[in-house]
Amino acid sequence: MRKNIVAGNWKMNKTLQEGIALAKELNETLANEKPNCDVIICTPFIHLASVTPLVDAAKIGVGAENCADKESGAYTGEVSAAMVASTGAKYVILGHSERRAYYGETVAILEEKVKLALANGLTPIFCIGEVLEEREANKQNEVVAAQLASVFSLSAEDFSKIILAYEPVWAIGTGKTASAEQAQEIHAFIRSLVANKYGKEIADNTSILYGGSCKASNAKELFANPDVDGGLIGGAALKVADFKGIIDAFNA
């Protein structure tokens, strides 16, 4: 069966020293616990090689927030999937709305990134979601369907290795949250698209996370939905107490 997952996305926050301290604190907090979900922290590139050996791999997975769409070469400032994997990290966030909006990432670019991530043994956490104008125009379904083109070119075997994350862009960092009903409705729609493409078994085994102002106070209600398998957490991942409160939503 599909996994419940709580993944933290640190974004461009925390110096190396601060990131190490945060990872250590989370590791200590979970040391005597058995969370009812997989826990992942996705950090800036500079943290990966330091944080990965610090945490108990049986409790906490580590991932990058992005990787390049090229294998290697003269791409100054880029970080390849192979480099990410060489740190011991196992995951990579791809297609985050901020990457799409600020850095012009297209369906074709993301298709390359996903393929390279998989080729290097990384599990992509692939993000899809609509902006406010698209939601207000009731176009969210067609937007997420178009964004899934980056992963729907994969073989069934490769697709079954990825995690999807639905993020209503209008709810990221705004304090607005999709209602539990809105979240369930679009998660169910996304799962139906996967079923149509790859069959019911793969759809049933695909974890689909919710990302958009998820916090301890609303996590339990969101995660109670049959098609919401956890969260991709931004701001609340930067404090252990807040992040732990979301993890604990699966323990209640």
C-alpha distance (Angstrom), angle and dihedral (degrees) to the residues before:
residue distance angle dihedral
M1 . . .
R2 3.77 . .
K3 3.77 119.8 .
N4 3.77 129.2 -113.4
I5 3.81 107.7 -128.9
V6 3.79 136.8 -172.8
A7 3.81 109.5 -167.9
G8 3.78 125.3 -178.2
N9 3.80 121.8 -146.4
W10 3.79 108.6 -161.2
K11 3.83 92.2 -172.5
M12 3.85 113.2 -170.0
N13 3.78 95.5 -23.1
K14 3.81 136.7 113.0
T15 3.78 127.7 37.6
L16 3.79 115.7 -116.3
Q17 3.80 91.1 -94.5
E18 3.80 92.9 47.4
G19 3.80 91.3 47.1
I20 3.80 92.5 51.5
A21 3.82 89.6 49.9
L22 3.82 91.4 49.7
A23 3.80 92.8 48.8
K24 3.81 91.5 47.8
E25 3.80 91.4 49.8
L26 3.80 92.3 49.8
N27 3.80 90.8 47.0
E28 3.82 91.3 51.8
T29 3.81 92.0 45.8
L30 3.80 92.2 54.2
A31 3.82 95.3 39.3
N32 3.80 95.1 98.9
E33 3.80 96.5 30.3
K34 3.77 134.1 87.4
P35 3.80 105.5 -150.4
N36 3.80 116.9 -151.7
C37 3.80 89.3 -133.7
D38 3.78 140.9 46.7
V39 3.82 111.3 -93.3
I40 3.81 119.7 -148.4
I41 3.80 131.4 177.1
C42 3.80 118.6 -160.4
T43 3.78 111.1 -161.5
P44 3.80 139.0 179.9
F45 3.81 112.8 -79.9
I46 3.81 94.4 -105.0
H47 3.82 91.4 61.0
L48 3.79 99.2 51.3
A49 3.80 102.2 84.5
S50 3.82 91.5 45.7
V51 3.80 99.4 41.8
T52 3.82 99.9 43.0
P53 3.83 96.9 67.0
L54 3.82 91.3 41.2
V55 3.79 97.7 64.5
D56 3.78 131.2 67.1
A57 3.80 102.7 -103.6
A58 3.80 89.9 -153.5
K59 3.81 89.5 62.8
I60 3.80 107.2 26.0
G61 3.80 128.9 39.0
V62 3.80 119.3 -158.7
G63 3.78 127.1 -144.7
A64 3.79 143.6 170.0
E65 3.79 124.7 -115.0
N66 3.81 94.3 -129.9
C67 3.80 143.6 -13.2
A68 3.79 135.8 -155.7
D69 3.80 126.0 -87.9
K70 3.82 90.3 -133.6
E71 3.80 128.0 73.8
S72 3.82 97.1 -133.9
G73 3.79 140.6 -47.2
A74 3.79 142.6 89.4
Y75 3.80 98.0 -9.8
T76 3.79 103.6 126.9
G77 3.78 113.6 -147.7
E78 3.80 95.6 10.4
V79 3.81 124.8 122.2
S80 3.79 119.1 -148.2
A81 3.79 128.7 -140.3
A82 3.81 88.3 -115.1
M83 3.82 90.1 55.9
V84 3.81 91.0 50.4
A85 3.80 91.2 49.2
S86 3.82 91.3 48.2
T87 3.83 90.0 65.2
G88 3.79 91.0 60.1
A89 3.80 92.8 -106.5
K90 3.81 113.2 144.3
Y91 3.83 103.8 -167.0
V92 3.80 140.3 51.0
I93 3.80 130.4 -168.1
L94 3.81 110.3 -134.0
G95 3.80 131.2 -178.2
H96 3.80 96.2 18.0
S97 3.80 110.0 174.9
E98 3.81 90.2 -117.7
R99 3.82 90.4 56.4
R100 3.79 90.6 48.0
A101 3.81 93.9 46.8
Y102 3.82 103.1 38.2
Y103 3.80 101.9 29.8
G104 3.79 102.4 33.4
E105 3.79 97.9 -118.5
T106 3.80 109.4 179.4
V107 3.79 134.4 -163.3
A108 3.83 89.2 -99.8
I109 3.83 94.8 49.4
L110 3.79 91.1 48.1
E111 3.78 91.6 48.7
E112 3.82 88.3 59.1
K113 3.80 92.3 46.4
V114 3.80 92.4 51.2
K115 3.81 92.2 49.6
L116 3.81 92.6 49.3
A117 3.81 92.1 46.5
L118 3.80 91.4 52.5
A119 3.81 92.5 44.3
N120 3.80 88.2 57.0
G121 3.79 94.9 48.8
L122 3.80 96.2 -104.1
T123 3.80 123.4 139.2
P124 3.82 109.8 -131.1
I125 3.79 118.2 -140.1
F126 3.80 94.7 -154.1
C127 3.81 116.4 -157.8
I128 3.79 127.2 -149.8
G129 3.78 131.9 166.9
E130 3.77 147.6 125.3
V131 3.81 134.1 -102.3
L132 3.82 123.1 -122.4
E133 3.83 96.3 -94.8
E134 3.80 90.2 52.6
R135 3.81 91.9 48.8
E136 3.82 91.3 48.0
A137 3.81 89.4 50.4
N138 3.83 88.3 50.0
K139 3.81 90.1 -120.1
Q140 3.81 97.3 126.4
N141 3.80 93.7 110.3
E142 3.78 95.4 53.7
V143 3.82 91.5 43.7
V144 3.81 94.5 54.9
A145 3.81 91.2 42.1
A146 3.84 90.0 55.2
Q147 3.82 92.3 46.5
L148 3.81 91.2 52.4
A149 3.81 88.4 64.9
S150 3.83 86.9 87.0
V151 3.81 90.6 65.8
F152 3.81 101.8 25.9
S153 3.81 89.4 75.7
L154 3.83 88.2 67.8
S155 3.77 124.3 100.6
A156 3.80 115.0 -104.0
E157 3.80 88.8 -107.8
D158 3.81 92.8 54.5
F159 3.80 94.9 41.1
S160 3.79 89.5 55.0
K161 3.84 88.3 63.3
I162 3.80 96.1 61.9
I163 3.80 134.2 86.7
L164 3.81 119.5 -142.9
A165 3.79 123.5 -145.1
Y166 3.79 121.1 -165.3
E167 3.78 112.3 -155.4
P168 3.78 121.9 -180.0
V169 3.80 96.2 -146.1
W170 3.80 90.0 -151.6
A171 3.82 89.0 63.2
I172 3.82 99.0 49.8
G173 3.77 111.8 110.8
T174 3.79 90.9 -22.0
G175 3.78 97.3 100.1
K176 3.81 87.5 -121.0
T177 3.77 113.9 119.7
A178 3.76 129.0 -168.2
S179 3.78 107.0 -111.7
A180 3.78 116.2 -106.7
E181 3.82 86.9 -107.3
Q182 3.82 92.9 51.7
A183 3.80 90.8 47.7
Q184 3.80 93.3 49.7
E185 3.81 92.7 45.9
I186 3.81 95.3 55.6
H187 3.81 94.9 37.1
A188 3.81 88.2 54.9
F189 3.81 89.6 48.2
I190 3.83 91.2 51.0
R191 3.80 90.5 49.3
S192 3.81 89.6 50.6
L193 3.82 90.0 54.1
V194 3.81 89.7 51.8
A195 3.81 90.1 48.4
N196 3.81 91.7 50.7
K197 3.80 90.7 50.7
Y198 3.81 103.4 36.7
G199 3.79 106.4 12.5
K200 3.78 135.6 -100.2
E201 3.80 97.4 -74.9
I202 3.80 94.7 58.0
A203 3.81 90.9 42.1
D204 3.80 90.8 52.2
N205 3.80 90.4 50.9
T206 3.83 96.7 47.6
S207 3.81 114.3 102.8
I208 3.81 111.5 -138.4
L209 3.80 114.6 -166.8
Y210 3.80 128.0 -160.7
G211 3.81 117.4 -131.2
G212 3.76 121.8 -176.7
S213 3.82 125.2 94.7
C214 3.79 92.2 -32.6
K215 3.79 111.3 168.0
A216 3.79 139.7 162.6
S217 3.81 91.6 -88.2
N218 3.82 95.8 58.1
A219 3.83 102.9 22.9
K220 3.79 96.1 91.4
E221 3.81 93.0 53.1
L222 3.81 92.4 46.1
F223 3.81 94.4 45.6
A224 3.81 92.0 48.3
N225 3.81 88.9 72.9
P226 3.81 112.6 103.0
D227 3.82 94.0 -126.9
V228 3.83 98.9 40.6
D229 3.80 107.7 90.6
G230 3.78 99.9 -179.8
G231 3.76 139.6 -60.7
L232 3.78 145.5 -70.5
I233 3.78 99.3 -142.2
G234 3.81 126.1 -156.9
G235 3.79 121.0 171.9
A236 3.80 95.3 12.5
A237 3.83 90.1 57.9
L238 3.81 91.2 67.4
K239 3.81 94.3 71.4
V240 3.78 119.5 53.6
A241 3.81 94.5 -144.3
D242 3.82 91.5 53.4
F243 3.81 93.5 44.7
K244 3.80 91.9 46.3
G245 3.80 89.5 52.2
I246 3.81 88.8 59.1
I247 3.82 93.0 45.7
D248 3.80 87.9 51.4
A249 3.82 90.7 57.4
F250 3.82 85.5 80.9
N251 3.80 92.5 50.4
A252 3.77 97.4 55.9
